[in-house]
Amino acid sequence: KIKGMTNIPVAVLTNGSLLWRDEVRAALMAADLILPSLDAGDEEMFQYVNRPHRDISFERMITGLIDFVRVYPGAVWLEVFLLAGVTAIPSEIKKIDALLCKIRPERVQLNTATRPPAEEFAYAVSEDQMKGLKKLFSETVEMISRQVPAESPDLQTEQSTADIISLLKRRPCTLEGVSSGLAMQPGEALKHLDTLCREGSVTVVRTHDGVFYKTNGK
């Protein structure tokens, strides 16, 4: 109906969860541009990040994306929404990249949080880290996120400490895991971790896999 009302190209934003349905694919065929999203590389991360309806299957959603791109005559620009310390880490990027190689959209656009998130774990990825993550993809990807204004040093320190605590509450991390997950320089991350250890908020745990930091559950 919209195509009959205007000559302006029609773009459709979608989470892509129902593209496996024949009727949904048919309804989108007349659009000029489809912009679906992919925020995870496997079922476990999909459940954690997207909190989908219980009837939505990650595997079926991916199959729907693959099948849709194959038959759709227009352009598909796929958004990959990354979260610091969650999906913005090399192991998760590798999983997402493997799916992108199967889906084969015309463009892949990297994005991250640019406003206060609904979930406490949804931290934005810094511009520098995003540039580094771009290099991990097999094909060319674009950055479309807009960075938030810089805060004062005191506010940055408070926020960095809060971010580390939030990350460690989810799982113990190495120094490398904290620095890469929160887009910090290792020296900066270590400074905050040392402070938290002295305060008793964080404990160092040594295992055969390395040195990990974890919260004390206070």
C-alpha positions as CSV (number, residue, x, y, z in Angstrom):
1,K,0.0,0.0,0.0
2,I,2.8,2.4,0.9
3,K,4.5,1.8,-2.5
4,G,1.3,2.9,-4.2
5,M,1.2,6.2,-2.3
6,T,4.7,7.5,-3.0
7,N,7.7,7.2,-5.2
8,I,10.0,7.5,-2.2
9,P,12.0,4.3,-1.5
10,V,10.5,2.2,1.3
11,A,12.8,0.9,4.0
12,V,11.7,-1.6,6.7
13,L,13.4,-2.0,10.1
14,T,12.9,-5.4,11.6
15,N,14.4,-7.7,14.2
16,G,14.3,-10.5,11.7
17,S,12.7,-13.0,14.1
18,L,9.8,-13.9,11.7
19,L,11.5,-13.9,8.3
20,W,11.2,-17.7,8.3
21,R,7.4,-17.2,7.7
22,D,6.3,-17.3,4.0
23,E,3.7,-14.6,4.6
24,V,6.2,-12.2,6.2
25,R,8.7,-12.7,3.4
26,A,6.0,-12.1,0.8
27,A,4.8,-8.9,2.5
28,L,8.4,-7.5,2.4
29,M,9.1,-8.2,-1.3
30,A,7.9,-4.9,-2.5
31,A,10.1,-2.8,-0.1
32,D,13.3,-1.3,-1.5
33,L,15.5,-1.9,1.6
34,I,15.2,-4.2,4.6
35,L,17.3,-3.6,7.7
36,P,17.2,-6.6,10.1
37,S,19.4,-7.0,13.1
38,L,21.6,-9.7,14.5
39,D,22.8,-9.2,18.1
40,A,24.2,-12.6,19.0
41,G,26.1,-15.6,17.5
42,D,24.4,-18.4,19.3
43,E,21.2,-19.4,21.1
44,E,22.6,-18.8,24.6
45,M,23.7,-15.2,23.9
46,F,20.5,-14.5,21.9
47,Q,18.5,-15.4,25.0
48,Y,20.7,-13.3,27.2
49,V,20.8,-10.2,25.0
50,N,17.5,-10.1,23.2
51,R,15.1,-11.8,25.8
52,P,13.0,-13.1,23.0
53,H,9.5,-14.6,23.2
54,R,9.7,-18.3,24.2
55,D,8.4,-19.4,20.8
56,I,11.2,-17.6,18.9
57,S,14.0,-19.9,18.0
58,F,17.5,-18.5,17.2
59,E,18.2,-21.3,14.7
60,R,14.9,-20.7,12.9
61,M,15.5,-16.9,12.9
62,I,19.0,-17.4,11.3
63,T,17.5,-19.8,8.7
64,G,14.9,-17.2,7.9
65,L,17.5,-14.5,7.4
66,I,19.5,-16.8,5.1
67,D,16.5,-17.8,3.0
68,F,15.2,-14.2,2.8
69,V,18.4,-12.7,1.5
70,R,18.6,-15.4,-1.2
71,V,15.2,-14.5,-2.6
72,Y,14.7,-10.8,-1.8
73,P,15.3,-8.6,-4.9
74,G,16.2,-5.5,-3.0
75,A,19.0,-4.6,-0.6
76,V,19.5,-6.0,2.9
77,W,21.6,-4.0,5.4
78,L,22.2,-6.0,8.5
79,E,22.8,-4.2,11.8
80,V,25.0,-5.9,14.4
81,F,24.4,-4.4,17.8
82,L,27.4,-4.9,20.1
83,L,27.6,-4.5,23.9
84,A,30.8,-4.0,25.8
85,G,31.9,-7.1,27.7
86,V,29.1,-9.1,26.3
87,T,29.2,-9.4,22.5
88,A,32.0,-7.0,21.8
89,I,34.7,-9.6,22.5
90,P,36.7,-11.7,19.9
91,S,35.0,-15.0,20.7
92,E,31.5,-13.7,20.2
93,I,32.5,-11.7,17.1
94,K,33.8,-14.9,15.6
95,K,30.4,-16.6,16.0
96,I,28.6,-13.6,14.6
97,D,31.0,-13.4,11.6
98,A,30.4,-17.1,10.8
99,L,26.7,-16.4,10.6
100,L,27.2,-13.3,8.4
101,C,29.1,-15.5,6.0
102,K,26.0,-17.6,5.6
103,I,23.5,-14.8,5.5
104,R,25.5,-12.7,3.1
105,P,23.7,-9.3,3.4
106,E,24.7,-6.4,1.1
107,R,26.0,-4.4,4.0
108,V,26.8,-5.1,7.6
109,Q,26.6,-2.1,10.0
110,L,28.1,-2.1,13.5
111,N,26.2,-0.3,16.2
112,T,26.2,0.1,20.0
113,A,24.2,1.7,22.8
114,T,23.9,5.5,22.4
115,R,21.3,6.2,25.1
116,P,20.7,5.0,28.7
117,P,20.0,1.2,28.3
118,A,17.0,-0.7,29.6
119,E,19.3,-3.4,30.9
120,E,22.2,-2.8,33.3
121,F,24.6,-4.9,31.3
122,A,24.0,-3.0,28.0
123,Y,27.2,-0.8,28.0
124,A,28.3,1.0,24.9
125,V,31.4,0.0,22.9
126,S,34.0,2.8,22.6
127,E,34.9,4.1,19.1
128,D,38.4,2.9,19.4
129,Q,37.3,-0.6,20.4
130,M,34.7,-0.7,17.6
131,K,37.5,0.1,15.1
132,G,39.4,-2.8,16.4
133,L,36.5,-5.2,16.3
134,K,35.9,-4.2,12.6
135,K,39.1,-6.0,11.7
136,L,37.8,-9.3,13.1
137,F,35.1,-9.6,10.4
138,S,35.8,-11.5,7.2
139,E,34.1,-8.9,5.0
140,T,34.0,-5.1,5.2
141,V,31.7,-3.7,7.8
142,E,30.6,-0.2,8.6
143,M,30.4,1.7,11.9
144,I,27.1,3.6,12.4
145,S,27.1,4.3,16.2
146,R,27.3,7.8,17.5
147,Q,29.5,8.3,20.5
148,V,28.2,10.0,23.6
149,P,29.9,13.2,24.8
150,A,33.0,12.8,27.0
151,E,32.4,13.1,30.8
152,S,34.6,14.7,33.4
153,P,37.6,12.7,34.8
154,D,35.9,12.1,38.2
155,L,32.7,10.9,36.5
156,Q,34.6,8.7,34.2
157,T,36.4,7.1,37.2
158,E,33.2,6.5,39.0
159,Q,31.6,5.0,35.9
160,S,34.6,2.9,35.1
161,T,34.5,1.4,38.6
162,A,30.8,0.7,38.4
163,D,31.2,-0.9,35.0
164,I,33.9,-3.2,36.3
165,I,31.8,-4.3,39.3
166,S,28.8,-4.9,37.0
167,L,31.0,-7.0,34.6
168,L,32.5,-9.1,37.4
169,K,29.1,-9.8,38.9
170,R,28.2,-11.6,35.7
171,R,31.4,-13.7,35.6
172,P,35.0,-13.6,36.9
173,C,37.4,-12.0,34.4
174,T,41.1,-11.7,33.7
175,L,42.7,-8.3,33.4
176,E,42.6,-8.8,29.6
177,G,38.9,-9.7,29.8
178,V,38.1,-6.5,31.8
179,S,40.2,-4.2,29.5
180,S,38.8,-5.6,26.3
181,G,35.3,-6.0,27.6
182,L,35.0,-2.4,28.8
183,A,37.3,-0.8,26.1
184,M,39.9,0.2,28.7
185,Q,43.7,0.3,28.5
186,P,45.1,-2.6,30.5
187,G,46.9,-0.1,32.8
188,E,43.7,1.8,33.5
189,A,41.8,-1.4,34.2
190,L,44.5,-2.6,36.5
191,K,44.5,0.7,38.4
192,H,40.7,0.4,39.0
193,L,41.0,-3.3,39.9
194,D,43.8,-2.6,42.5
195,T,41.6,0.0,44.1
196,L,38.6,-2.3,44.3
197,C,40.8,-5.1,45.7
198,R,42.1,-2.8,48.4
199,E,38.5,-1.7,49.2
200,G,37.5,-5.4,49.5
201,S,35.0,-5.2,46.7
202,V,37.0,-7.5,44.4
203,T,39.1,-10.6,45.1
204,V,42.0,-12.1,43.0
205,V,41.6,-15.8,42.3
206,R,44.5,-17.8,40.8
207,T,43.6,-20.9,38.8
208,H,45.4,-23.1,36.2
209,D,43.8,-20.9,33.5
210,G,45.3,-17.7,34.9
211,V,44.6,-14.9,37.3
212,F,40.9,-13.9,37.6
213,Y,39.1,-11.1,39.4
214,K,35.7,-11.6,41.0
215,T,33.4,-9.7,43.2
216,N,33.0,-10.6,46.9
217,G,29.2,-10.6,46.6
218,K,28.8,-7.6,48.8
